[in-house]
C-alpha cells in the first residue's frame, strides 16, 4: 500500500532481490471461480479444491519483480495484471490470460502498450470483461476497454482521456462501476455502465463533501470504486494523504455522502449474501455495515489485507501471524481457514507449460517456507486474538519494528516481497514511464505497510 519509502530503500540497496517465491509469506487477496477457491499470496497463487496447490507469480513477471500481480476470474478463465510494465514478463504487456487454471499464460490481443490497472468480468455474462488503464506518463491516454470473449481480444470504449487515470473497476448485478482522476487537479469522475460496458454514463465527483480537519481535499486526490451493490448504489474511496474516506451513493453517482474515514488505507471490501458490507483498512482493521452507511469495527477480526465471499461466508486474507498461523479466516465468527502447511503441492500441469518451465523449479523454496510455519490453533480453530494484542506494538500491519538491526532489514525485505503499486496523487510524474508507487488494488492491496526503519549509516 503506501510503501514508497520501503520499496525505494530496498531498490537502492545493491545485491538485494525480492523474487516472490523466495520472499516472506502473506496472503494478499481471495476470490473464487465455479470450481475452486483462490488465494493470492506473496509467494504465488494458491488453488484450493480437495487439496491446495501453488503456482508462481514469476510466470507473468520478471524474475526479480517486486510488485505482486493482481488476479481476476472471468468464469473459469483467469486474468492477471502487472501494472508496472518494467516488471512484466513481456515488454509492453501488462495483462495475461489463462484458460487452463494457471498452467499457461498468454497475452491477449489489443492491449499491447497499455498499462492495465484492473479487470473485472460482468456478473451477468462472464464473457464480457472490462479493463481500465493507468499509464502515469504525462500526455498518456488512458480509459476503459472492453472484451466480449473472456479477455482474448480487446477494443477501446468511447471513454478515454489524456492525463487521466483509471485504477479500479467493480462489478455489481446489472452494472459496472469505475472512477477516474488526474494529478493536474481536474474534476474527478465516476463512470457507470448498465449494458455490459458498451456505453458509460460519466458524472463529476464533488470532493468537497469529504471531511478533513486542518486541510482540504482537492481534485488531485486519487479516487477508486471500492464496492458496488447495483446500478444506483456504490462506494468510492477518496485517497488523499493522511487517510482515506469512503463515500456512498444511492442515486447512481449523482450525489455522494461520506460514511467512513480512517487514518490508513481502505484497500478492499466484500458484500456478503445478507447484504452486509465488509471493508478492510489495510492490515489494520475490518469494519462492517448492515446498511452501507453506519460502520462498526469488528475487533474480533484479524488484521487483513483482502476480503471476499466464499460459500456465503466472508473470507479474509492476512499475514499468518495475525490469526493463529493461518493465511485466511472465515467468519464471522472468525475461524482459521487455510494454514501454510495446507499448501500440499504445485499445480499439476503438462510439460512445456509456463508453470512446468518457470514455477516447478521454484517449488522447493516455497515448500521450505510453508513447512517452516507451525500453526498455533486451539481445539476450536478460532482466531486467537493475538493480532489485537499486538495492535499497540505494530505499525499497522502486524510487523513489529525495532527501528534498527536485523529486524529492520527483515522488515524491508518482507515489505518489498509483497508490495503493490500505489497510484499517484498530488504530484506530476516524470516524462518516462515508471513504476507507479501508489496501489490498487485496490483488487487492491499488499499485506504489509510498516513505517520504514532507519537504514544503517556508513
C-alpha positions as CSV (number, residue, x, y, z in Angstrom):
1,X,0.0,0.0,0.0
2,X,1.6,3.3,1.0
3,X,5.1,1.9,1.0
4,X,7.0,4.2,-1.3
5,X,9.9,4.7,1.1
6,X,10.2,1.0,1.9
7,X,10.4,-0.1,-1.7
8,X,12.6,2.8,-2.6
9,X,15.0,1.9,0.2
10,X,15.2,-1.7,-0.9
11,X,15.7,-0.9,-4.6
12,X,18.6,1.4,-3.7
13,X,20.4,-1.4,-1.9
14,X,22.9,-3.2,-4.2
15,X,22.8,-7.0,-4.4
16,X,19.3,-7.5,-3.0
17,X,16.5,-9.2,-4.9
18,X,12.9,-9.9,-3.9
19,X,11.7,-12.8,-6.1
20,X,8.2,-13.7,-5.0
21,X,8.9,-17.4,-4.5
22,X,11.8,-16.7,-2.1
23,X,10.1,-13.9,-0.2
24,X,8.1,-13.6,3.1
25,X,4.8,-15.3,3.4
26,X,1.5,-13.5,3.5
27,X,-2.0,-13.8,1.9
28,X,-3.0,-10.7,-0.1
29,X,-6.5,-11.4,-1.5
30,X,-9.1,-14.1,-2.1
31,X,-11.6,-14.9,-4.9
32,X,-13.5,-17.8,-6.3
33,X,-14.4,-19.4,-9.6
34,X,-17.2,-22.0,-10.1
35,X,-14.8,-24.9,-9.4
36,X,-12.2,-23.6,-7.0
37,X,-11.3,-21.0,-4.3
38,X,-8.1,-19.0,-4.9
39,X,-5.8,-17.2,-2.5
40,X,-3.3,-14.7,-3.8
41,X,-0.2,-14.7,-1.6
42,X,3.2,-13.0,-1.7
43,X,4.8,-16.4,-2.8
44,X,2.3,-17.1,-5.6
45,X,-1.3,-18.1,-6.4
46,X,-3.0,-20.9,-4.4
47,X,-5.7,-23.1,-5.9
48,X,-7.9,-24.6,-3.2
49,X,-10.1,-27.6,-4.2
50,X,-9.7,-31.0,-2.4
51,X,-6.1,-30.1,-1.9
52,X,-4.2,-26.7,-2.0
53,X,-1.8,-26.3,-4.9
54,X,0.6,-23.5,-5.8
55,X,1.8,-21.7,-8.9
56,X,4.2,-18.8,-9.1
57,X,3.8,-15.1,-10.0
58,X,7.1,-15.4,-12.0
59,X,5.1,-16.9,-14.8
60,X,3.9,-13.4,-15.7
61,X,6.6,-11.2,-14.1
62,X,10.3,-10.7,-14.4
63,X,12.3,-13.0,-12.1
64,X,13.3,-10.0,-9.9
65,X,9.9,-8.3,-9.8
66,X,8.8,-6.7,-6.5
67,X,5.2,-6.0,-7.2
68,X,2.5,-8.6,-6.6
69,X,0.3,-9.1,-9.6
70,X,-3.5,-8.8,-9.3
71,X,-5.7,-11.8,-10.4
72,X,-9.3,-11.8,-11.5
73,X,-11.7,-14.5,-12.7
74,X,-14.0,-14.5,-15.8
75,X,-15.9,-17.7,-15.4
76,X,-13.2,-20.4,-15.4
77,X,-10.7,-18.1,-17.2
78,X,-8.1,-16.4,-15.0
79,X,-6.6,-13.0,-15.8
80,X,-3.8,-11.1,-14.1
81,X,-2.5,-7.6,-14.4
82,X,1.1,-6.5,-13.8
83,X,0.6,-2.7,-13.7
84,X,4.3,-1.8,-13.9
85,X,5.5,-2.6,-17.5
86,X,9.1,-2.9,-16.4
87,X,8.2,-5.8,-14.1
88,X,6.0,-7.7,-16.6
89,X,7.2,-10.8,-18.4
90,X,6.8,-9.5,-21.9
91,X,7.8,-5.9,-23.0
92,X,4.7,-3.8,-23.5
93,X,2.3,-6.3,-22.0
94,X,0.6,-5.8,-18.6
95,X,-2.4,-8.2,-18.9
96,X,-2.2,-12.0,-19.2
97,X,-4.8,-14.7,-19.5
98,X,-5.0,-18.4,-18.6
99,X,-7.6,-20.9,-19.8
100,X,-6.1,-23.9,-18.1
101,X,-6.2,-23.0,-14.4
102,X,-3.0,-21.1,-14.2
103,X,-0.7,-23.5,-16.0
104,X,-0.1,-21.3,-19.1
105,X,-0.4,-17.5,-19.5
106,X,-0.9,-15.9,-22.9
107,X,-1.0,-12.2,-24.0
108,X,-4.4,-11.1,-25.3
109,X,-4.9,-9.1,-28.5
110,X,-5.4,-5.3,-28.4
111,X,-3.8,-4.1,-25.2
112,X,-0.1,-4.0,-26.2
113,X,1.5,-0.8,-24.9
114,X,-1.3,-0.1,-22.4
115,X,-0.8,-0.1,-18.6
116,X,-3.7,-2.1,-17.4
117,X,-4.6,-1.4,-13.8
118,X,-7.6,-3.7,-13.2
119,X,-10.0,-6.0,-15.0
120,X,-13.4,-7.3,-13.9
121,X,-16.0,-9.7,-15.5
122,X,-19.7,-8.8,-15.9
123,X,-21.6,-11.0,-13.4
124,X,-24.4,-11.4,-15.9
125,X,-22.1,-12.6,-18.7
126,X,-18.6,-13.7,-17.8
127,X,-17.6,-13.5,-21.4
128,X,-17.8,-9.7,-21.1
129,X,-14.7,-8.3,-19.3
130,X,-13.8,-4.6,-18.7
131,X,-10.3,-3.3,-18.2
132,X,-9.1,0.2,-17.0
133,X,-5.7,1.7,-17.7
134,X,-3.4,4.0,-15.7
135,X,-0.3,5.0,-17.6
136,X,1.2,7.8,-15.5
137,X,3.4,9.3,-18.2
138,X,2.4,12.9,-18.9
139,X,0.3,13.0,-22.1
140,X,-0.6,9.3,-22.0
141,X,-4.2,8.4,-22.9
142,X,-6.0,6.1,-20.6
143,X,-9.6,4.9,-20.4
144,X,-11.9,1.9,-20.3
145,X,-11.5,-1.1,-22.6
146,X,-14.0,-4.0,-23.3
147,X,-13.7,-7.6,-24.3
148,X,-16.6,-9.9,-25.4
149,X,-14.6,-13.2,-25.4
150,X,-13.4,-13.6,-21.8
151,X,-10.4,-11.3,-22.4
152,X,-9.0,-12.8,-25.6
153,X,-9.4,-9.7,-27.7
154,X,-10.0,-6.1,-26.6
155,X,-11.4,-2.9,-28.0
156,X,-11.4,0.6,-26.5
157,X,-14.7,2.2,-25.4
158,X,-15.6,5.8,-26.0
159,X,-14.3,6.7,-22.5
160,X,-10.7,7.9,-22.7
161,X,-8.7,11.0,-21.9
162,X,-5.1,12.0,-21.7
163,X,-3.5,12.6,-18.3
164,X,-6.5,10.9,-16.5
165,X,-6.1,7.7,-14.6
166,X,-8.5,4.8,-14.0
167,X,-7.2,2.5,-11.3
168,X,-10.1,0.2,-10.3
169,X,-13.2,-1.2,-11.7
170,X,-16.0,-3.1,-9.8
171,X,-19.0,-5.2,-10.9
172,X,-22.5,-5.4,-9.5
173,X,-25.7,-7.1,-10.7
174,X,-26.7,-5.1,-13.7
175,X,-23.9,-2.6,-13.5
176,X,-20.2,-1.9,-13.9
177,X,-18.5,1.0,-12.0
178,X,-15.2,2.8,-12.2
179,X,-13.8,6.2,-11.3
180,X,-11.0,8.4,-12.7
181,X,-8.9,11.3,-11.6
182,X,-5.9,13.5,-12.7
183,X,-2.8,14.6,-11.0
184,X,-3.3,18.1,-12.5
185,X,-6.4,18.8,-10.4
186,X,-9.1,18.4,-13.0
187,X,-12.5,17.2,-11.7
188,X,-12.7,13.6,-10.6
189,X,-15.3,11.5,-12.3
190,X,-17.4,8.4,-11.8
191,X,-18.4,6.2,-14.7
192,X,-21.3,3.7,-14.7
193,X,-22.4,1.2,-17.4
194,X,-25.7,-0.8,-17.4
195,X,-25.1,-2.6,-20.7
196,X,-22.0,-4.7,-20.1
197,X,-19.5,-1.9,-20.7
198,X,-20.6,-0.8,-24.1
199,X,-21.9,2.6,-23.0
200,X,-21.0,4.6,-20.0
201,X,-22.6,7.5,-18.0
202,X,-20.0,9.9,-16.7
203,X,-20.6,12.2,-13.8
204,X,-18.4,14.6,-11.9
205,X,-17.4,13.6,-8.3
206,X,-17.6,16.5,-6.0
207,X,-14.8,16.0,-3.4
208,X,-15.8,19.0,-1.3
209,X,-18.1,16.6,0.6
210,X,-15.1,14.8,2.1
211,X,-14.5,15.9,5.7
212,X,-10.9,16.8,6.5
213,X,-9.7,18.6,9.6
214,X,-7.0,21.2,9.1
215,X,-6.6,20.7,5.4
216,X,-8.7,20.5,2.2
217,X,-9.2,17.7,-0.3
218,X,-8.8,18.8,-3.9
219,X,-9.3,17.1,-7.2
220,X,-5.8,15.8,-7.3
221,X,-6.8,13.1,-4.7
222,X,-6.9,9.6,-6.1
223,X,-10.4,8.1,-6.3
224,X,-11.4,4.4,-6.8
225,X,-14.6,2.4,-6.6
226,X,-14.3,0.1,-3.6
227,X,-17.6,-1.8,-4.0
228,X,-20.9,-1.7,-5.8
229,X,-24.3,-3.2,-5.0
230,X,-26.4,-2.2,-8.0
231,X,-26.6,0.4,-10.8
232,X,-27.6,3.0,-8.2
233,X,-25.6,2.1,-5.1
234,X,-21.8,2.1,-4.8
235,X,-18.9,3.2,-2.5
236,X,-15.9,5.2,-3.6
237,X,-12.7,5.8,-1.8
238,X,-11.1,9.2,-1.8
239,X,-7.5,8.8,-1.2
240,X,-5.5,11.9,-0.4
241,X,-2.6,11.8,2.0
242,X,-3.4,11.5,5.8
243,X,-6.0,8.8,5.5
244,X,-8.9,7.6,3.3
245,X,-12.6,8.5,3.2
246,X,-15.4,6.3,1.9
247,X,-18.2,8.0,0.0
248,X,-21.6,6.4,-0.6
249,X,-24.2,7.0,-3.3
250,X,-27.7,5.6,-3.8
251,X,-28.7,7.6,-6.9
252,X,-26.2,6.3,-9.5
253,X,-23.4,8.7,-8.5
254,X,-25.4,12.0,-8.8
255,X,-24.8,12.7,-5.1
256,X,-22.4,11.4,-2.5
257,X,-22.1,11.4,1.3
258,X,-19.1,10.4,3.5
259,X,-19.8,7.3,5.6
260,X,-16.3,6.2,6.9
261,X,-13.0,8.0,7.5
262,X,-9.9,6.2,8.6
263,X,-6.2,7.0,9.3
264,X,-5.0,4.3,7.0
265,X,-5.9,3.0,3.5
266,X,-9.2,1.3,2.6
267,X,-7.9,-1.5,0.4
268,X,-10.8,-3.9,-0.2
269,X,-14.4,-4.7,0.5
270,X,-16.9,-7.6,0.2
271,X,-20.7,-7.8,0.2
272,X,-21.9,-11.0,1.8
273,X,-25.1,-12.8,0.8
274,X,-27.0,-11.0,3.6
275,X,-26.1,-7.6,2.0
276,X,-23.6,-6.7,4.8
277,X,-20.7,-4.7,3.6
278,X,-17.3,-5.6,5.0
279,X,-14.5,-3.1,4.5
280,X,-10.8,-3.7,5.1
281,X,-8.4,-1.0,6.3
282,X,-5.1,-2.5,5.1
283,X,-3.5,-4.6,7.7
284,X,-5.2,-2.7,10.5
285,X,-9.0,-3.2,11.0
286,X,-12.1,-4.7,9.5
287,X,-15.4,-2.8,9.5
288,X,-18.9,-4.0,8.9
289,X,-22.1,-2.1,7.9
290,X,-25.6,-3.6,7.7
291,X,-27.0,-0.5,5.9
292,X,-24.0,0.7,3.9
293,X,-24.0,4.0,5.9
294,X,-23.2,3.2,9.5
295,X,-19.9,1.2,10.2
296,X,-18.6,-0.6,13.2
297,X,-15.2,-2.0,13.7
298,X,-15.0,-5.8,14.2
299,X,-12.4,-6.2,16.9
300,X,-12.6,-10.0,16.7
301,X,-11.4,-10.0,13.1
302,X,-7.7,-10.3,12.4
303,X,-5.8,-7.5,10.6
304,X,-6.5,-8.2,7.0
305,X,-5.2,-7.2,3.5
306,X,-8.1,-8.5,1.4
307,X,-11.7,-9.8,1.6
308,X,-14.0,-12.0,-0.5
309,X,-17.1,-14.2,-0.1
310,X,-16.9,-17.9,-0.2
311,X,-19.8,-20.3,0.4
312,X,-21.9,-17.4,1.9
313,X,-19.2,-16.5,4.4
314,X,-16.7,-13.7,4.4
315,X,-13.1,-14.8,3.8
316,X,-10.2,-12.5,5.0
317,X,-6.6,-12.7,3.7
318,X,-3.8,-11.8,6.1
319,X,-0.3,-12.5,7.5
320,X,-0.2,-15.9,9.1
321,X,1.0,-14.3,12.3
322,X,-2.3,-12.4,12.5
323,X,-4.6,-15.4,13.1
324,X,-3.1,-18.4,14.7
325,X,-0.7,-19.1,11.8
326,X,-3.5,-19.1,9.2
327,X,-3.3,-17.4,5.8
328,X,-7.1,-16.9,5.6
329,X,-10.0,-16.8,8.0
330,X,-13.7,-17.4,7.6
331,X,-16.4,-15.7,9.6
332,X,-17.9,-14.3,11.5
333,X,-17.2,-15.8,14.0
334,X,-13.7,-15.8,12.6
335,X,-12.0,-19.2,12.3
336,X,-8.7,-20.2,10.7
337,X,-9.5,-21.4,7.1
338,X,-6.1,-22.1,5.4
339,X,-2.8,-22.9,7.1
340,X,0.6,-22.6,5.3
341,X,1.0,-26.4,5.9
342,X,-2.1,-27.0,3.8
343,X,-0.2,-26.0,0.7
344,X,0.4,-29.5,-0.5
345,X,2.0,-29.4,-3.9
346,X,2.5,-27.4,-7.1
347,X,-0.2,-27.3,-9.7
348,X,-0.5,-30.4,-11.9
349,X,0.4,-29.0,-15.4
350,X,1.7,-30.6,-18.6
351,X,5.4,-30.3,-19.6
352,X,6.1,-27.3,-21.6
353,X,3.6,-25.1,-19.9
354,X,4.7,-21.8,-18.1
355,X,4.1,-23.5,-14.8
356,X,6.3,-26.5,-15.6
357,X,9.1,-24.4,-17.1
358,X,9.1,-21.5,-14.7
359,X,7.3,-22.4,-11.5
360,X,8.0,-26.0,-10.8
361,X,11.8,-25.4,-10.3
362,X,10.8,-22.8,-7.6
363,X,8.6,-25.1,-5.6
364,X,11.3,-26.4,-3.2
365,X,11.9,-22.8,-1.9
366,X,8.1,-22.4,-1.4
367,X,7.8,-25.8,0.2
368,X,10.6,-24.9,2.7
369,X,8.8,-21.6,3.6
370,X,5.4,-23.1,4.2
371,X,6.8,-26.0,6.1
372,X,8.6,-23.6,8.4
373,X,5.3,-22.3,9.9
374,X,4.0,-24.1,13.0
375,X,0.3,-23.3,13.4
376,X,-0.9,-22.2,16.9
377,X,-4.6,-23.1,16.5
378,X,-6.6,-24.2,19.5
379,X,-9.0,-27.1,19.5
380,X,-11.8,-24.8,18.2
381,X,-9.7,-23.5,15.4
382,X,-10.8,-19.9,16.3
383,X,-8.6,-16.9,15.8
384,X,-6.6,-16.4,19.0
385,X,-6.8,-12.6,19.1
386,X,-3.1,-12.2,19.3
387,X,-3.2,-9.6,16.5
388,X,-5.4,-7.4,18.6
389,X,-2.9,-7.7,21.5
390,X,-0.1,-6.6,19.2
391,X,-2.0,-3.6,17.9
392,X,-0.2,-1.2,20.1
393,X,3.2,-2.5,19.1
394,X,2.8,-2.8,15.4
395,X,3.0,-0.3,12.6
396,X,-0.5,-1.1,11.3
397,X,0.3,-4.4,9.7
398,X,1.3,-6.8,12.4
399,X,5.1,-6.3,11.8
400,X,6.9,-5.2,15.0
401,X,9.7,-2.9,14.2
402,X,12.8,-2.3,16.3
403,X,13.9,0.5,14.0
404,X,17.4,-0.9,13.5
405,X,19.4,-4.1,13.3
406,X,18.3,-7.4,11.8
407,X,14.5,-6.8,12.4
408,X,14.7,-3.7,10.4
409,X,16.3,-5.4,7.4
410,X,13.7,-8.2,7.6
411,X,11.0,-5.6,7.5
412,X,12.4,-4.1,4.3
413,X,12.5,-7.5,2.7
414,X,9.1,-8.6,3.8
415,X,7.5,-5.3,2.7
416,X,9.1,-5.4,-0.7
417,X,8.2,-9.1,-1.3
418,X,4.5,-8.3,-1.1
419,X,4.5,-4.8,-2.5
420,X,1.7,-3.5,-4.7
421,X,1.9,-0.3,-6.7
422,X,0.3,2.9,-5.4
423,X,-1.3,5.3,-7.9
424,X,-0.1,8.9,-8.0
425,X,-1.8,11.7,-6.1
426,X,-0.9,15.4,-5.7
427,X,2.2,15.1,-7.9
428,X,3.2,15.1,-11.5
429,X,5.2,12.1,-12.7
430,X,8.3,12.4,-14.8
431,X,8.1,12.1,-18.6
432,X,9.4,8.5,-18.6
433,X,7.1,5.5,-17.9
434,X,7.9,4.4,-14.4
435,X,6.8,2.2,-11.6
436,X,3.8,4.0,-10.0
437,X,4.3,3.9,-6.3
438,X,0.7,4.0,-5.2
439,X,-1.6,0.9,-5.3
440,X,-5.0,-0.8,-6.1
441,X,-5.7,-2.9,-5.7
442,X,-7.1,-1.7,-4.9
443,X,-8.3,-5.6,-6.3
444,X,-6.0,-3.6,-4.1
445,X,-3.5,-4.0,-1.6
446,X,-0.5,-5.6,-0.1
447,X,-0.1,-7.4,3.1
448,X,2.3,-5.0,4.9
449,X,2.5,-1.3,5.4
450,X,5.1,-0.6,8.1
451,X,6.9,2.6,8.8
452,X,10.3,2.1,7.2
453,X,13.1,1.8,9.8
454,X,16.2,4.0,9.6
455,X,18.9,2.5,7.4
456,X,22.4,1.9,9.0
457,X,24.8,4.7,8.4
458,X,28.3,4.3,7.0
